[in-house]
Amino acid sequence: MKPTSDIKTNAEPAGFSLVEILVALGLFGIIAGSVALFASDSFRASRNAQMKLRASSVIQEITNAVLLLKDELGFHIHANTF
């Protein structure tokens, strides 16, 4: 049997220290922030592209309607004149 003086009484507890947890949270925050920034830019670019496509479609429909109306009224106009 070993003497009691050889037994470790201040053994390190199992688990993470406060510094390790804070470092992990800091890294997680940096990674989550960069992912959120990338996603925000991506959604903004997608929304802008969708609005441009919609505007282009509306302009094309208006152009076609004006040309059709002018043809019905008897005006001779080319598509590139206005």
PALO-787907 format. One record per residue: x, z, y of N, C-alpha, C in turn; residue number from 1. Coordinates in nm, 3 decimals. Atoms other than C-alpha are relative to their C-alpha. Example, Ala and Ser with C-alpha at 12.3 -4.5 7.8 and 13.67 -1.06 7.14 Angstrom:
+---------+---------+---------+---------+---------+---------+---------+---------+---------+-------+
|    n_c1 |    n_c3 |    n_c2 |   ca_c1 |   ca_c3 |   ca_c2 |    c_c1 |    c_c3 |    c_c2 | torpa |
+---------+---------+---------+---------+---------+---------+---------+---------+---------+-------+
|   0.089 |   0.000 |  -0.119 |   1.230 |   0.780 |  -0.450 |   0.090 |   0.000 |   0.120 |     1 |
|  -0.082 |  -0.006 |  -0.119 |   1.367 |   0.714 |  -0.106 |  -0.077 |   0.073 |   0.109 |     2 |
+---------+---------+---------+---------+---------+---------+---------+---------+---------+-------+
***
This chain:
+---------+---------+---------+---------+---------+---------+---------+---------+---------+-------+
|    n_c1 |    n_c3 |    n_c2 |   ca_c1 |   ca_c3 |   ca_c2 |    c_c1 |    c_c3 |    c_c2 | torpa |
+---------+---------+---------+---------+---------+---------+---------+---------+---------+-------+
|   0.084 |   0.000 |  -0.117 |   0.000 |   0.000 |   0.000 |   0.088 |   0.000 |   0.123 |     1 |
|  -0.079 |   0.009 |  -0.121 |   0.128 |  -0.088 |   0.345 |  -0.030 |   0.115 |   0.093 |     2 |
|   0.026 |  -0.104 |  -0.100 |   0.171 |   0.169 |   0.612 |  -0.089 |  -0.054 |   0.110 |     3 |
|   0.095 |   0.041 |  -0.104 |  -0.084 |   0.159 |   0.890 |   0.069 |  -0.056 |   0.123 |     4 |
|  -0.070 |   0.051 |  -0.118 |   0.181 |   0.078 |   1.150 |   0.027 |  -0.150 |  -0.010 |     5 |
|  -0.024 |   0.143 |   0.018 |   0.229 |  -0.272 |   1.001 |  -0.127 |  -0.084 |   0.020 |     6 |
|   0.126 |   0.072 |  -0.016 |  -0.139 |  -0.369 |   1.045 |  -0.017 |  -0.039 |   0.147 |     7 |
|   0.022 |   0.046 |  -0.138 |  -0.210 |  -0.583 |   1.352 |  -0.132 |   0.055 |   0.051 |     8 |
|   0.124 |  -0.054 |  -0.057 |  -0.460 |  -0.407 |   1.571 |  -0.052 |  -0.087 |   0.114 |     9 |
|   0.048 |   0.086 |  -0.107 |  -0.474 |  -0.658 |   1.858 |   0.013 |  -0.146 |  -0.042 |    10 |
|   0.002 |   0.139 |   0.044 |  -0.526 |  -0.978 |   1.666 |  -0.084 |  -0.082 |   0.097 |    11 |
|   0.075 |   0.086 |  -0.094 |  -0.645 |  -1.272 |   1.877 |  -0.138 |  -0.030 |  -0.057 |    12 |
|   0.135 |   0.030 |   0.049 |  -1.018 |  -1.322 |   1.853 |  -0.017 |  -0.151 |  -0.022 |    13 |
|   0.027 |   0.141 |   0.026 |  -1.147 |  -1.648 |   1.714 |  -0.091 |  -0.053 |   0.110 |    14 |
|   0.084 |   0.060 |  -0.102 |  -1.301 |  -1.886 |   1.968 |   0.084 |  -0.060 |   0.111 |    15 |
|  -0.066 |   0.065 |  -0.112 |  -1.217 |  -2.052 |   2.298 |   0.017 |   0.098 |   0.115 |    16 |
|  -0.020 |  -0.084 |  -0.118 |  -1.073 |  -1.891 |   2.607 |  -0.079 |  -0.058 |   0.116 |    17 |
|   0.073 |   0.045 |  -0.118 |  -1.237 |  -1.917 |   2.946 |   0.065 |  -0.123 |   0.063 |    18 |
|  -0.073 |   0.114 |  -0.057 |  -0.968 |  -2.158 |   3.068 |  -0.029 |  -0.126 |  -0.081 |    19 |
|   0.028 |   0.117 |   0.084 |  -1.026 |  -2.392 |   2.772 |  -0.142 |  -0.051 |   0.024 |    20 |
|   0.139 |   0.041 |  -0.026 |  -1.400 |  -2.395 |   2.836 |  -0.011 |  -0.066 |   0.136 |    21 |
|   0.006 |   0.060 |  -0.134 |  -1.352 |  -2.465 |   3.208 |   0.066 |  -0.137 |   0.003 |    22 |
|  -0.065 |   0.132 |   0.006 |  -1.110 |  -2.751 |   3.135 |  -0.091 |  -0.100 |  -0.069 |    23 |
|   0.091 |   0.090 |   0.073 |  -1.354 |  -2.901 |   2.885 |  -0.120 |  -0.038 |   0.089 |    24 |
|   0.112 |   0.030 |  -0.089 |  -1.642 |  -2.873 |   3.135 |   0.043 |  -0.092 |   0.114 |    25 |
|  -0.051 |   0.088 |  -0.106 |  -1.429 |  -3.032 |   3.407 |   0.017 |  -0.143 |  -0.049 |    26 |
|  -0.016 |   0.134 |   0.057 |  -1.338 |  -3.326 |   3.183 |  -0.135 |  -0.065 |  -0.027 |    27 |
|   0.135 |   0.053 |   0.025 |  -1.700 |  -3.366 |   3.078 |  -0.066 |  -0.044 |   0.130 |    28 |
|   0.059 |   0.035 |  -0.129 |  -1.809 |  -3.367 |   3.443 |   0.059 |  -0.127 |   0.056 |    29 |
|  -0.065 |   0.121 |  -0.049 |  -1.554 |  -3.634 |   3.537 |  -0.048 |  -0.122 |  -0.078 |    30 |
|   0.045 |   0.112 |   0.084 |  -1.654 |  -3.856 |   3.245 |  -0.147 |  -0.032 |   0.027 |    31 |
|   0.143 |   0.023 |  -0.025 |  -2.028 |  -3.809 |   3.305 |  -0.022 |  -0.060 |   0.138 |    32 |
|   0.013 |   0.056 |  -0.134 |  -1.986 |  -3.882 |   3.675 |   0.039 |  -0.147 |   0.005 |    33 |
|  -0.041 |   0.140 |  -0.001 |  -1.799 |  -4.206 |   3.613 |  -0.098 |  -0.088 |  -0.076 |    34 |
|   0.102 |   0.076 |   0.074 |  -2.056 |  -4.320 |   3.355 |  -0.125 |  -0.018 |   0.086 |    35 |
|   0.118 |   0.009 |  -0.087 |  -2.340 |  -4.242 |   3.598 |   0.024 |  -0.099 |   0.114 |    36 |
|  -0.032 |   0.093 |  -0.108 |  -2.164 |  -4.434 |   3.876 |  -0.004 |  -0.144 |  -0.050 |    37 |
|   0.001 |   0.134 |   0.059 |  -2.113 |  -4.736 |   3.650 |  -0.143 |  -0.045 |  -0.028 |    38 |
|   0.139 |   0.035 |   0.031 |  -2.476 |  -4.727 |   3.535 |  -0.078 |  -0.029 |   0.128 |    39 |
|   0.068 |   0.020 |  -0.127 |  -2.598 |  -4.700 |   3.894 |   0.034 |  -0.137 |   0.059 |    40 |
|  -0.041 |   0.131 |  -0.051 |  -2.394 |  -5.003 |   4.003 |  -0.059 |  -0.112 |  -0.084 |    41 |
|   0.055 |   0.102 |   0.089 |  -2.512 |  -5.197 |   3.700 |  -0.149 |  -0.022 |   0.026 |    42 |
|   0.143 |   0.013 |  -0.027 |  -2.880 |  -5.122 |   3.768 |  -0.025 |  -0.065 |   0.136 |    43 |
|   0.015 |   0.059 |  -0.133 |  -2.838 |  -5.212 |   4.136 |   0.026 |  -0.150 |  -0.003 |    44 |
|  -0.032 |   0.142 |   0.011 |  -2.675 |  -5.546 |   4.052 |  -0.111 |  -0.074 |  -0.075 |    45 |
|   0.108 |   0.063 |   0.075 |  -2.948 |  -5.622 |   3.799 |  -0.124 |  -0.016 |   0.086 |    46 |
|   0.117 |   0.006 |  -0.088 |  -3.222 |  -5.541 |   4.051 |   0.018 |  -0.108 |   0.107 |    47 |
|  -0.026 |   0.102 |  -0.102 |  -3.057 |  -5.761 |   4.316 |  -0.012 |  -0.140 |  -0.058 |    48 |
|   0.010 |   0.131 |   0.064 |  -3.027 |  -6.052 |   4.074 |  -0.145 |  -0.035 |  -0.028 |    49 |
|   0.141 |   0.024 |   0.028 |  -3.391 |  -6.013 |   3.976 |  -0.076 |  -0.037 |   0.128 |    50 |
|   0.066 |   0.032 |  -0.127 |  -3.503 |  -6.013 |   4.342 |   0.038 |  -0.139 |   0.049 |    51 |
|  -0.044 |   0.134 |  -0.041 |  -3.295 |  -6.325 |   4.416 |  -0.071 |  -0.107 |  -0.083 |    52 |
|   0.068 |   0.096 |   0.087 |  -3.447 |  -6.504 |   4.117 |  -0.147 |  -0.012 |   0.039 |    53 |
|   0.140 |   0.001 |  -0.041 |  -3.798 |  -6.404 |   4.225 |  -0.018 |  -0.074 |   0.133 |    54 |
|   0.009 |   0.067 |  -0.130 |  -3.735 |  -6.520 |   4.583 |   0.021 |  -0.150 |  -0.015 |    55 |
|  -0.024 |   0.142 |   0.023 |  -3.596 |  -6.851 |   4.462 |  -0.122 |  -0.066 |  -0.062 |    56 |
|   0.120 |   0.053 |   0.064 |  -3.902 |  -6.901 |   4.243 |  -0.114 |  -0.017 |   0.101 |    57 |
|   0.107 |   0.007 |  -0.101 |  -4.139 |  -6.827 |   4.532 |   0.027 |  -0.114 |   0.097 |    58 |
|  -0.035 |   0.109 |  -0.092 |  -3.952 |  -7.066 |   4.763 |  -0.027 |  -0.135 |  -0.066 |    59 |
|   0.025 |   0.125 |   0.071 |  -3.970 |  -7.340 |   4.499 |  -0.150 |  -0.029 |  -0.009 |    60 |
|   0.144 |   0.020 |   0.007 |  -4.345 |  -7.286 |   4.455 |  -0.057 |  -0.040 |   0.136 |    61 |
|   0.047 |   0.035 |  -0.134 |  -4.403 |  -7.300 |   4.832 |   0.040 |  -0.143 |   0.034 |    62 |
|  -0.047 |   0.136 |  -0.025 |  -4.193 |  -7.618 |   4.857 |  -0.087 |  -0.101 |  -0.074 |    63 |
|   0.084 |   0.091 |   0.078 |  -4.392 |  -7.782 |   4.580 |  -0.142 |  -0.008 |   0.056 |    64 |
|   0.135 |  -0.001 |  -0.056 |  -4.723 |  -7.676 |   4.736 |  -0.005 |  -0.079 |   0.131 |    65 |
|  -0.003 |   0.073 |  -0.127 |  -4.624 |  -7.813 |   5.078 |   0.013 |  -0.150 |  -0.026 |    66 |
|  -0.015 |   0.142 |   0.031 |  -4.509 |  -8.144 |   4.928 |  -0.129 |  -0.058 |  -0.058 |    67 |
|   0.126 |   0.046 |   0.057 |  -4.830 |  -8.174 |   4.728 |  -0.107 |  -0.015 |   0.108 |    68 |
|   0.098 |   0.007 |  -0.109 |  -5.042 |  -8.100 |   5.035 |   0.028 |  -0.118 |   0.092 |    69 |
|  -0.035 |   0.113 |  -0.087 |  -4.854 |  -8.354 |   5.246 |  -0.032 |  -0.133 |  -0.069 |    70 |
|   0.034 |   0.122 |   0.075 |  -4.896 |  -8.616 |   4.971 |  -0.151 |  -0.023 |   0.001 |    71 |
|   0.145 |   0.014 |   0.001 |  -5.270 |  -8.545 |   4.957 |  -0.052 |  -0.040 |   0.137 |    72 |
|   0.044 |   0.036 |  -0.135 |  -5.298 |  -8.577 |   5.335 |   0.050 |  -0.136 |   0.044 |    73 |
|  -0.047 |   0.134 |  -0.029 |  -5.113 |  -8.908 |   5.330 |   0.129 |  -0.006 |   0.078 |    74 |
|  -0.131 |   0.004 |  -0.067 |  -4.785 |  -8.810 |   5.493 |   0.106 |  -0.040 |  -0.099 |    75 |
|  -0.111 |   0.042 |   0.085 |  -4.471 |  -8.966 |   5.356 |   0.123 |   0.080 |   0.041 |    76 |
|  -0.112 |  -0.088 |  -0.030 |  -4.204 |  -8.696 |   5.350 |   0.084 |   0.015 |  -0.126 |    77 |
|  -0.089 |  -0.023 |   0.112 |  -3.901 |  -8.654 |   5.130 |   0.025 |   0.149 |  -0.015 |    78 |
|  -0.017 |  -0.142 |   0.029 |  -3.816 |  -8.322 |   4.969 |   0.111 |   0.065 |   0.083 |    79 |
|  -0.114 |  -0.057 |  -0.070 |  -3.493 |  -8.278 |   5.168 |  -0.015 |  -0.002 |   0.152 |    80 |
|   0.014 |   0.013 |  -0.146 |  -3.638 |  -8.319 |   5.518 |  -0.038 |   0.129 |   0.070 |    81 |
|   0.033 |  -0.125 |  -0.069 |  -3.743 |  -7.962 |   5.585 |   0.072 |   0.116 |  -0.059 |    82 |
+---------+---------+---------+---------+---------+---------+---------+---------+---------+-------+
***
